[in-house]
């Protein structure tokens, strides 16, 4: 092997290693660094700084005495959303694509002097056939319905539920969301929704899951 061939192989090897390093750094930088904010009643609430955003991302972790099918049934029952989702004024089903996919419109009631927010969410539930982990994605969909006067439309938000079975009647839930609420909001209001909001949502969630409508539910697309 000539010196030129050896040098060429060395350069290619160095380039490959450098490429791997760049990819690993890129992946790491895209991952959220979560900081525990609150832990009460078995509910853990984390926050994470999001680049180029004044609002932090939120992650909630909690074990629930339910099945994946029962929890999915509740999450997909949008008409019941005002009963358990923090400060929800109204929630309307716009389009039911299938038992595991739909579009809904919701308005969030904010205390004075803030203006109410509204948005359209596209919910899809999928189950990993091997692990039985269910993922529900809920990004907002801009332009789906006309903007309403006196309400700020949220066009940038993404939420995700990860439901992992850990027992016959028990699941681990991870809920992550990052929302740009648009307009200007006082810091006390943002902090309220970042701490009190998730805690109240999961408290209400536990209560809702005890209702017969969800306790006895079975979805064909989601196994128990």
Backbone bond lengths (Angstrom), bond angles and torsions (degrees), N, CA, C in turn:
res aa  C-N    CA-C-N  psi(-1)  N-CA   C-N-CA  omega(-1)  CA-C   N-CA-C  phi
1 X - - - 1.470 - - 1.531 108.88 -
2 X 1.309 116.07 131.74 1.459 120.17 -177.69 1.515 110.52 -77.10
3 X 1.343 114.94 163.27 1.465 120.86 178.10 1.517 111.20 -62.01
4 X 1.354 115.22 -35.60 1.470 120.30 179.90 1.522 110.30 -65.13
5 X 1.377 116.76 -42.46 1.463 120.50 179.02 1.522 111.21 -63.64
6 X 1.342 116.31 -41.55 1.457 120.45 178.89 1.526 111.46 -63.18
7 X 1.336 115.01 -42.06 1.457 119.84 179.27 1.523 110.83 -64.66
8 X 1.345 115.19 -39.84 1.461 119.66 -179.84 1.520 110.88 -64.06
9 X 1.353 116.83 -43.12 1.455 120.70 178.91 1.527 111.39 -64.28
10 X 1.350 115.47 -38.79 1.464 120.05 179.02 1.514 111.11 -63.83
11 X 1.344 115.99 -42.11 1.467 120.55 179.05 1.533 110.42 -63.83
12 X 1.346 116.74 -43.40 1.462 120.93 179.65 1.525 111.45 -62.91
13 X 1.356 114.77 -40.52 1.456 119.38 179.31 1.520 110.97 -65.13
14 X 1.339 116.69 -42.80 1.453 121.01 179.33 1.527 110.83 -63.80
15 X 1.336 116.00 -39.30 1.454 120.65 179.50 1.526 110.53 -64.36
16 X 1.360 115.72 -41.25 1.458 120.74 179.73 1.531 110.86 -63.64
17 X 1.334 116.50 -44.59 1.460 121.08 178.65 1.524 110.47 -62.87
18 X 1.339 116.41 -42.44 1.462 120.97 179.31 1.522 110.78 -63.10
19 X 1.334 116.64 -39.53 1.461 121.22 179.58 1.527 110.64 -64.12
20 X 1.344 115.74 -43.80 1.463 119.87 177.45 1.524 111.30 -61.45
21 X 1.318 116.65 -41.14 1.461 121.48 179.62 1.523 110.63 -63.25
22 X 1.332 116.07 -43.09 1.459 120.21 179.86 1.523 111.09 -64.03
23 X 1.342 116.25 -40.14 1.460 120.06 179.82 1.524 111.27 -66.48
24 X 1.347 116.13 -40.43 1.455 119.55 -179.85 1.515 111.12 -67.01
25 X 1.332 116.85 -38.11 1.457 120.05 178.06 1.515 111.14 -67.22
26 X 1.340 115.62 -38.54 1.457 120.35 179.20 1.520 110.53 -63.85
27 X 1.353 116.30 -41.87 1.460 120.16 -179.96 1.518 110.98 -66.02
28 X 1.327 116.19 -43.37 1.460 120.04 -178.33 1.510 111.40 -64.41
29 X 1.336 116.83 -39.68 1.466 119.93 -177.66 1.512 111.46 -68.36
30 X 1.367 116.39 -23.87 1.450 119.41 -179.29 1.521 113.11 -83.94
31 X 1.326 117.26 -9.27 1.443 121.32 -178.85 1.529 110.88 -85.56
32 X 1.337 114.47 142.99 1.455 118.60 178.89 1.518 111.35 -76.37
33 X 1.318 116.04 140.35 1.460 121.58 171.92 1.521 106.37 -101.17
34 X 1.337 115.96 107.03 1.459 120.70 -173.02 1.526 111.35 -90.71
35 X 1.332 115.92 136.07 1.458 122.85 177.91 1.521 108.58 -117.86
36 X 1.346 116.32 126.24 1.455 120.35 -179.71 1.522 110.33 -64.43
37 X 1.323 115.52 124.05 1.465 121.75 -177.45 1.522 111.65 -103.00
38 X 1.328 116.15 -46.09 1.464 121.70 -177.02 1.524 109.99 -145.16
39 X 1.325 116.55 143.69 1.466 121.43 173.90 1.520 108.65 -140.00
40 X 1.335 115.89 109.28 1.462 121.89 -179.74 1.526 109.44 -143.92
41 X 1.337 115.61 140.54 1.467 121.92 172.31 1.526 112.37 54.66
42 X 1.326 116.61 34.07 1.459 120.49 -179.50 1.515 114.05 78.10
43 X 1.319 117.03 8.96 1.468 122.51 -179.41 1.529 108.70 -108.88
44 X 1.314 117.02 120.53 1.459 122.04 178.60 1.525 109.74 -106.25
45 X 1.331 115.83 129.53 1.464 121.32 -179.12 1.528 108.46 -118.54
46 X 1.320 115.50 123.24 1.460 122.17 -179.95 1.526 109.42 -114.53
47 X 1.334 115.67 154.07 1.461 121.14 172.76 1.519 109.21 -127.46
48 X 1.320 115.61 155.59 1.458 120.60 -179.58 1.521 109.11 -146.12
49 X 1.324 115.54 138.97 1.465 120.61 176.82 1.525 109.21 -72.79
50 X 1.319 116.15 134.60 1.455 122.66 177.90 1.523 108.71 -111.16
51 X 1.331 118.49 124.18 1.463 120.52 -179.59 1.530 112.13 -55.57
52 X 1.313 115.55 139.04 1.465 122.58 177.09 1.534 113.07 63.05
53 X 1.332 116.93 26.46 1.466 120.54 177.42 1.516 109.46 -137.78
54 X 1.325 116.67 138.38 1.463 121.12 178.68 1.527 111.42 -84.15
55 X 1.325 116.50 -8.53 1.459 121.88 -178.36 1.529 109.79 -110.51
56 X 1.322 116.98 133.00 1.461 121.21 -179.90 1.527 111.49 -78.63
57 X 1.328 115.07 153.09 1.457 120.56 171.67 1.527 108.63 -78.51
58 X 1.312 116.49 154.92 1.458 122.36 -177.83 1.524 109.35 -125.51
59 X 1.326 115.99 138.51 1.461 121.57 172.85 1.527 108.63 -129.79
60 X 1.318 115.80 134.32 1.457 121.67 177.78 1.519 108.68 -120.14
61 X 1.332 117.05 134.41 1.459 122.80 176.32 1.525 109.26 -122.64
62 X 1.342 115.74 137.41 1.455 119.66 -178.34 1.523 109.70 -163.80
63 X 1.331 116.88 142.47 1.461 121.53 171.86 1.519 108.21 -94.85
64 X 1.342 116.03 134.56 1.457 121.15 -178.11 1.521 110.52 -124.80
65 X 1.324 116.30 142.60 1.461 121.89 177.14 1.528 109.04 -85.84
66 X 1.320 114.98 80.10 1.455 121.71 -178.41 1.524 107.92 -160.83
67 X 1.319 117.29 179.59 1.460 121.37 174.04 1.522 109.22 -107.51
68 X 1.320 115.54 164.47 1.464 119.79 178.28 1.531 110.47 -61.03
69 X 1.341 116.41 -40.79 1.465 120.37 -178.89 1.522 111.29 -62.24
70 X 1.334 117.13 -41.31 1.462 120.73 -179.26 1.525 111.78 -67.12
71 X 1.336 115.78 -40.67 1.464 119.21 179.86 1.520 111.04 -68.66
72 X 1.329 116.70 -40.23 1.460 119.63 177.34 1.521 110.49 -62.08
73 X 1.321 116.82 -40.67 1.468 120.28 178.95 1.523 111.09 -58.37
74 X 1.325 116.73 -40.88 1.463 120.33 178.58 1.526 111.16 -68.64
75 X 1.325 117.01 -46.32 1.459 120.08 -177.18 1.527 112.20 -64.21
76 X 1.332 116.93 -30.62 1.459 120.55 -179.19 1.535 112.39 -88.06
77 X 1.326 117.28 -6.35 1.467 121.57 178.37 1.528 108.32 -88.74
78 X 1.318 116.40 78.76 1.466 120.64 -170.04 1.529 113.13 -66.15
79 X 1.325 117.68 -27.27 1.480 118.81 -179.72 1.526 111.86 -63.97
80 X 1.344 116.82 -22.36 1.456 120.34 179.39 1.524 113.06 -90.50
81 X 1.309 117.21 -2.11 1.464 121.64 -175.94 1.532 113.52 -55.00
82 X 1.342 120.12 -43.31 1.471 119.35 179.26 1.525 113.82 -59.79
83 X 1.337 117.70 -19.29 1.462 120.63 -179.19 1.527 112.91 -74.82
84 X 1.352 116.57 -20.24 1.462 116.55 -174.79 1.528 115.40 -137.74
85 X 1.333 118.77 -17.79 1.470 120.89 -179.95 1.519 109.77 -89.61
86 X 1.299 115.94 125.99 1.462 126.32 -173.37 1.524 112.62 -49.76
87 X 1.337 116.51 123.06 1.472 125.41 173.77 1.534 113.89 60.05
88 X 1.333 117.77 24.15 1.461 119.77 176.01 1.524 109.65 -78.49
89 X 1.315 116.38 121.70 1.464 121.39 -179.82 1.522 111.43 -84.67
90 X 1.337 116.33 -42.21 1.459 120.71 -179.85 1.524 109.63 -153.41
91 X 1.321 115.34 155.76 1.468 120.94 178.21 1.521 107.91 -150.50
92 X 1.332 116.70 123.12 1.460 121.58 -173.12 1.523 110.14 -128.11
93 X 1.318 116.36 130.33 1.458 121.03 175.11 1.531 109.50 -71.57
94 X 1.322 116.65 125.39 1.464 121.31 179.78 1.522 112.35 -97.71
95 X 1.332 115.43 -40.83 1.468 119.45 -177.02 1.520 109.81 -154.85
96 X 1.336 116.00 124.23 1.468 121.54 176.58 1.522 107.55 -101.46
97 X 1.312 117.04 102.94 1.463 121.46 -178.48 1.522 110.26 -76.59
98 X 1.328 116.99 -43.36 1.463 124.08 179.32 1.520 107.34 -161.57
99 X 1.357 118.99 175.66 1.467 119.18 177.37 1.523 113.46 -59.27
100 X 1.336 116.93 -20.24 1.468 120.10 -177.39 1.531 113.39 -115.43
101 X 1.333 117.09 14.42 1.476 120.27 178.74 1.522 109.99 -150.36
102 X 1.347 115.68 132.53 1.457 119.90 179.53 1.529 110.81 -160.15
103 X 1.341 115.09 168.25 1.458 123.51 173.49 1.529 107.72 -122.30
104 X 1.337 116.78 137.04 1.458 118.73 176.58 1.533 111.09 -140.53
105 X 1.339 114.30 155.64 1.465 122.24 177.52 1.517 108.74 -108.97
106 X 1.331 116.94 138.33 1.461 120.44 179.20 1.516 110.88 -140.32
107 X 1.340 115.34 145.44 1.457 121.53 173.42 1.523 109.31 -117.64
108 X 1.330 116.14 131.82 1.456 122.60 179.64 1.524 109.16 -101.48
109 X 1.312 115.96 128.61 1.461 122.48 -178.83 1.529 109.53 -88.84
110 X 1.325 117.52 116.72 1.457 122.15 -179.72 1.527 110.60 -109.80
111 X 1.330 117.10 142.98 1.472 120.64 -179.13 1.530 111.24 -68.88
112 X 1.312 115.57 150.65 1.471 122.16 177.05 1.534 109.24 -58.37
113 X 1.313 119.07 139.60 1.471 127.85 13.25 1.527 114.22 -97.29
114 X 1.341 117.47 11.17 1.462 120.06 -178.52 1.530 110.64 -72.68
115 X 1.316 115.46 157.30 1.468 122.33 178.55 1.521 109.52 -98.86
116 X 1.324 116.53 142.34 1.462 120.83 178.55 1.529 111.52 -56.91
117 X 1.319 115.53 150.27 1.461 122.31 175.89 1.532 109.14 -113.74
118 X 1.336 115.64 151.63 1.461 119.56 172.52 1.525 109.99 -140.99
119 X 1.331 115.85 165.31 1.468 120.69 -176.09 1.520 109.55 -167.03
120 X 1.322 114.83 164.18 1.465 122.18 172.36 1.517 107.61 -117.68
121 X 1.334 116.28 130.63 1.462 121.88 -177.98 1.524 110.20 -114.92
122 X 1.321 115.48 140.79 1.467 122.68 174.15 1.527 107.63 -105.44
123 X 1.330 116.80 107.11 1.463 121.86 -178.45 1.525 110.58 -97.17
124 X 1.334 116.41 131.17 1.459 121.42 173.89 1.524 108.98 -136.21
125 X 1.326 116.61 132.71 1.455 122.31 178.96 1.521 109.53 -112.67
126 X 1.326 116.51 129.16 1.462 121.38 178.14 1.521 109.09 -132.89
127 X 1.320 115.60 148.50 1.460 120.96 -179.79 1.522 110.30 -120.08
128 X 1.331 116.44 132.54 1.461 121.08 173.53 1.528 107.93 -73.38
129 X 1.346 118.75 118.55 1.466 120.37 -174.46 1.527 113.74 -65.25
130 X 1.326 117.03 -21.26 1.468 120.22 -178.69 1.526 112.09 -89.98
131 X 1.330 116.89 -48.54 1.468 120.70 -175.90 1.526 112.60 -91.63
132 X 1.340 117.38 -16.51 1.469 123.53 -176.04 1.530 112.50 66.61
133 X 1.328 116.54 14.92 1.463 120.67 175.36 1.526 108.97 -75.35
134 X 1.317 115.93 131.12 1.462 121.11 -179.88 1.524 109.35 -104.56
135 X 1.317 115.94 132.62 1.457 122.35 176.67 1.526 109.02 -117.75
136 X 1.318 115.68 129.36 1.465 120.84 175.96 1.517 108.01 -117.51
137 X 1.310 115.70 114.84 1.461 121.37 178.83 1.520 109.04 -95.96
138 X 1.360 115.48 140.78 1.462 119.04 -177.40 1.513 113.19 -141.49
139 X 1.341 118.32 64.64 1.470 119.55 175.97 1.521 111.29 -76.99
140 X 1.330 116.62 153.11 1.456 119.82 174.38 1.523 109.24 -76.76
141 X 1.335 114.72 155.08 1.469 120.99 -178.54 1.523 108.07 -121.04
142 X 1.332 118.76 103.62 1.468 121.17 179.69 1.529 111.44 -67.33
143 X 1.331 115.30 146.33 1.457 120.76 172.28 1.509 115.41 76.91
144 X 1.319 118.11 7.89 1.467 119.89 -177.51 1.524 111.41 -74.50
145 X 1.344 116.59 -36.15 1.467 121.73 175.81 1.526 108.20 -132.12
146 X 1.333 117.90 154.63 1.466 120.61 -179.57 1.526 112.47 -61.46
147 X 1.321 115.59 148.07 1.465 121.37 176.46 1.527 108.69 -68.90
148 X 1.327 116.59 138.08 1.458 121.52 -178.42 1.527 110.76 -98.97
149 X 1.317 115.85 142.41 1.459 121.52 -179.88 1.532 110.23 -65.53
150 X 1.326 115.77 133.88 1.457 120.86 177.01 1.517 114.50 83.33
151 X 1.345 117.52 4.31 1.465 122.15 178.27 1.523 108.77 -127.70
152 X 1.315 117.74 134.39 1.463 122.02 178.86 1.522 109.11 -85.58
153 X 1.318 117.09 123.34 1.459 121.90 179.61 1.526 110.78 -81.67
154 X 1.323 116.77 128.21 1.462 122.57 176.16 1.528 108.26 -89.70
155 X 1.327 115.92 115.99 1.460 120.96 -177.87 1.522 112.75 -109.08
156 X 1.329 116.84 -3.22 1.462 119.48 -176.90 1.530 109.69 -134.61
157 X 1.313 115.56 96.50 1.465 120.64 179.09 1.521 108.61 -159.67
158 X 1.324 115.06 144.26 1.464 120.01 178.26 1.518 109.16 -145.52
159 X 1.310 116.23 127.74 1.457 121.25 178.89 1.518 110.98 -126.52
160 X 1.329 116.43 156.05 1.463 120.39 179.78 1.525 110.25 -151.35
161 X 1.321 115.72 135.08 1.456 123.24 173.63 1.527 108.17 -109.57
162 X 1.324 117.31 132.18 1.460 122.07 173.48 1.524 107.12 -120.18
163 X 1.324 115.67 117.58 1.461 122.10 -174.35 1.526 108.84 -114.08
164 X 1.330 116.41 113.76 1.462 121.96 -175.73 1.530 110.52 -114.67
165 X 1.330 118.21 117.76 1.472 119.97 176.31 1.528 110.79 -64.27
166 X 1.343 116.73 131.39 1.461 120.83 178.54 1.525 111.01 -126.46
167 X 1.332 116.65 4.14 1.456 121.82 179.21 1.516 109.36 -174.89
168 X 1.341 118.44 173.76 1.471 121.49 -178.97 1.531 113.42 -56.71
169 X 1.319 117.06 -37.11 1.471 121.33 -179.34 1.523 110.40 -133.35
170 X 1.325 115.80 40.74 1.464 119.50 -177.91 1.525 110.31 -148.40
171 X 1.335 115.34 139.95 1.464 120.68 178.00 1.526 109.98 -134.63
172 X 1.314 114.92 152.61 1.460 120.81 169.95 1.522 107.28 -98.31
173 X 1.322 116.47 130.93 1.460 121.56 -177.89 1.519 110.27 -115.44
174 X 1.323 115.42 131.74 1.460 122.06 170.70 1.523 107.39 -121.00
175 X 1.312 115.84 125.07 1.466 120.98 179.57 1.514 108.39 -122.67
176 X 1.327 116.20 122.42 1.465 121.63 -179.12 1.519 109.64 -123.84
177 X 1.333 115.18 137.22 1.458 119.17 179.58 1.522 110.31 -150.83
178 X 1.325 114.20 143.30 1.463 120.63 170.63 1.514 107.51 -137.01
179 X 1.326 116.10 126.87 1.461 121.45 -175.50 1.516 110.63 -132.94
180 X 1.314 115.70 133.08 1.460 120.91 168.20 1.523 106.21 -96.29
181 X 1.330 118.48 106.09 1.463 120.82 -172.95 1.524 113.94 -71.82
182 X 1.322 117.95 -10.17 1.455 120.90 -179.19 1.515 111.95 72.33
183 X 1.310 117.26 157.59 1.461 121.39 179.50 1.520 111.44 64.07
184 X 1.319 116.31 -160.78 1.458 121.43 -179.72 1.521 109.62 -113.96
185 X 1.334 115.48 134.39 1.454 121.45 177.95 1.521 109.02 -130.84
186 X 1.340 118.30 140.93 1.465 120.56 177.70 1.526 110.62 -65.85
187 X 1.319 116.26 149.51 1.461 121.20 -176.44 1.526 111.96 -60.72
188 X 1.355 117.45 -35.05 1.464 119.62 -179.14 1.524 111.34 -63.79
189 X 1.338 116.30 -32.84 1.457 119.96 -179.43 1.527 110.26 -73.60
190 X 1.325 116.22 -41.40 1.465 120.30 177.58 1.521 110.32 -61.70
191 X 1.330 116.26 -43.43 1.465 120.35 179.25 1.526 111.59 -64.47
192 X 1.313 116.82 -36.24 1.458 120.90 179.51 1.525 110.88 -63.04
193 X 1.312 116.26 -44.55 1.452 120.32 -179.39 1.527 111.84 -72.96
194 X 1.335 117.38 -23.09 1.459 120.80 -179.54 1.523 112.68 -82.13
195 X 1.329 118.03 -23.44 1.466 120.73 -176.98 1.526 111.82 -116.38
196 X 1.323 116.60 -59.78 1.459 120.46 -178.03 1.522 111.91 -67.10
197 X 1.348 116.36 -38.15 1.462 120.94 -176.68 1.521 113.94 -56.96
198 X 1.348 119.05 -58.15 1.470 120.56 -179.23 1.517 113.26 -60.22
199 X 1.329 117.10 -37.88 1.458 120.78 179.59 1.524 110.90 -62.60
200 X 1.332 115.85 -45.29 1.464 120.02 -179.66 1.527 111.26 -67.60
201 X 1.329 116.70 -37.21 1.462 120.75 179.04 1.528 110.79 -60.06
202 X 1.327 117.31 -46.32 1.461 119.69 -176.72 1.528 111.86 -74.83
203 X 1.307 117.67 -29.46 1.463 119.37 172.17 1.532 109.96 -61.42
204 X 1.328 115.58 -47.16 1.457 121.00 179.85 1.529 111.32 -66.37
205 X 1.328 115.68 -35.63 1.466 121.02 -179.67 1.523 110.77 -60.01
206 X 1.326 116.85 -43.18 1.463 121.46 179.35 1.526 111.10 -61.02
207 X 1.325 116.35 -38.72 1.465 120.92 179.65 1.526 110.76 -68.67
208 X 1.326 116.52 -45.27 1.466 121.51 -178.28 1.524 111.76 -60.76
209 X 1.321 116.66 -36.87 1.473 120.79 -176.26 1.525 112.45 -66.84
210 X 1.324 117.77 -15.70 1.455 120.93 179.21 1.526 112.33 -83.06
211 X 1.323 117.25 -9.30 1.461 120.53 -178.88 1.537 110.29 -72.11
212 X 1.334 117.52 141.76 1.472 121.39 -178.70 1.527 113.76 -55.23
213 X 1.316 116.97 -31.61 1.465 120.30 -178.38 1.517 112.11 -59.09
214 X 1.332 116.90 -28.23 1.461 120.69 -179.34 1.526 111.80 -106.65
215 X 1.332 117.39 -33.71 1.468 121.01 -179.69 1.519 111.58 -58.72
216 X 1.328 116.84 -34.96 1.461 121.34 -175.36 1.519 113.33 -102.11
217 X 1.327 117.43 11.42 1.464 119.85 -174.58 1.517 111.99 -85.22
218 X 1.316 115.19 147.01 1.463 123.11 174.66 1.526 107.16 -139.12
219 X 1.319 116.50 127.13 1.462 120.54 178.13 1.520 109.25 -104.48
220 X 1.322 115.81 132.60 1.463 120.09 -178.89 1.516 111.66 -63.36
221 X 1.347 116.41 -30.64 1.466 120.19 -175.54 1.516 112.17 -85.53
222 X 1.351 116.71 -14.34 1.463 121.17 -178.53 1.524 108.50 -126.08
223 X 1.319 116.69 119.43 1.459 119.80 179.27 1.512 110.68 -76.66
224 X 1.350 116.40 157.81 1.466 121.44 176.08 1.524 110.15 -67.27
